[in-house]
Amino acid sequence: MISSEKSDAFNVPVFAPSVQEFKKVIKADGSFHINKLQFFKGGSPFVLDQPDDDAEVGRALASTCMTVTGVLVDAHIGEWLREELFSRVEMPGNRSCSQKSSYTALLPLSLSIQNSDE
């Protein structure tokens, strides 16, 4: 379908730091002071009528992936291959995400600009 060079060249880096890693990066930069930082474990990222239905979970996962990366996929491999790619994500046996174990992480924070003379 696509060349191995094109496949190998596609990369969407994602960084999901822990609260400690996030604090370390902010402090190392020195531009901001952390006023408040909290971590909340949210509910499921998918709204489903039947959460035990593998097909529905697969469709929700594929839809989420397409929403986040669809434009990048279109630009890199072409819109005509997008549907094929995300239909493979949708297949119940090919998911790495489980409805029962997935959650959203919320990290509300308050930062203020660090004065250069502090």
N, C-alpha and C positions, 0 to 999 in steps of 0.2 A: 504494500500500500504506500509506504513512504520509505525513503532511503535511510540506512542506518546512520548516516551523517546528520540528516535532519532530525532524526529521533534523538541522537546523542546530544545535539546542540540545544534541545529544548529543556529549559530548567527554570523553575519558579521557586526560588529560595524562600523558605518560611522560617522565621525565628520566633519561637514562643518561649520567652525567658521565664524563669521562676521569679517570684517577687524579689528574692535575694539578688539574682542576676540583674534584674532591672535597677534596683537600688545601686548596685555596684557601678553600672554603666553611667547612671545619672551623676553619681558622686565623682567618678573618674573624669567626666567631661568638665565639671566645675561650673557650668553655666547656670544651673538651677539649684534651688533648695527644695527638698521634698517637705511640704507642709503636712500632707496626709496621704497615706497610701494603704488601701485595703484590698484584700482578695475575697471574692465571693464565688462560690461554685454554684452555677446556675443549673437550670433544668436541661432537658433534652433540646438539641438544636433543631429537631424535626417536629413539626405538628402533624400528627397522623391520626386517621380514623381508626386504624387497626395496627397498633404498634408491634404486634406479634407476627404480622404478615411480612415475610421476607421480601416479597415483590414490592410492597409499598415502601418499605425501608430503603430498598435499592433505588427506587425512583426518586425518593427524597434526597438520598446521597448524591445521585447523579445530577439532580437539579441544582443542588448546592454547589457542587464542583463546577458545573457549567456557568453558574452565576458568577463565581469568583474568577475562573480562568478562561471562560469561553472566548472572550475577545483576543486573548493572547494565543489561544489554540488556533483560532481562525487566521490570525496574522502569520502564524508560523507554518501550519500544515494545510491551511485552506478550510473554508467553511464546509465544503463538501465532505470532509472527513470527520468533522466535529460530531455529527450524529452517531457515526460508527464508534468513535472513541468513547463517548459518554454512554452509549448503549452497553458497552462492555463494563463500564463502572457500575451500571445498574444491575447487572446479572447477580442474583442472590449469592452465588458461590464465590464471587470475586471481590467481595467487600472486605476491607480491613477494619471497618468501623462497625460497631455493634450498637444498636439502638439502646440496649440496656446499660451499656457501659460508657456511652458518650455523654458529654455535658459541655456547656459553654462556661468559659471563665470570664469573669468581669473584674476589671482592675480600675476602679475609680480612683483618681488621684488629684491632688492639688499641688501645683508647682509655683514657685515664684522665682523671678530672675535674680540670680546671685549678683550682688554688687561686686565690682572688680576690686574695691578696696577692703573687702572682708577677708 
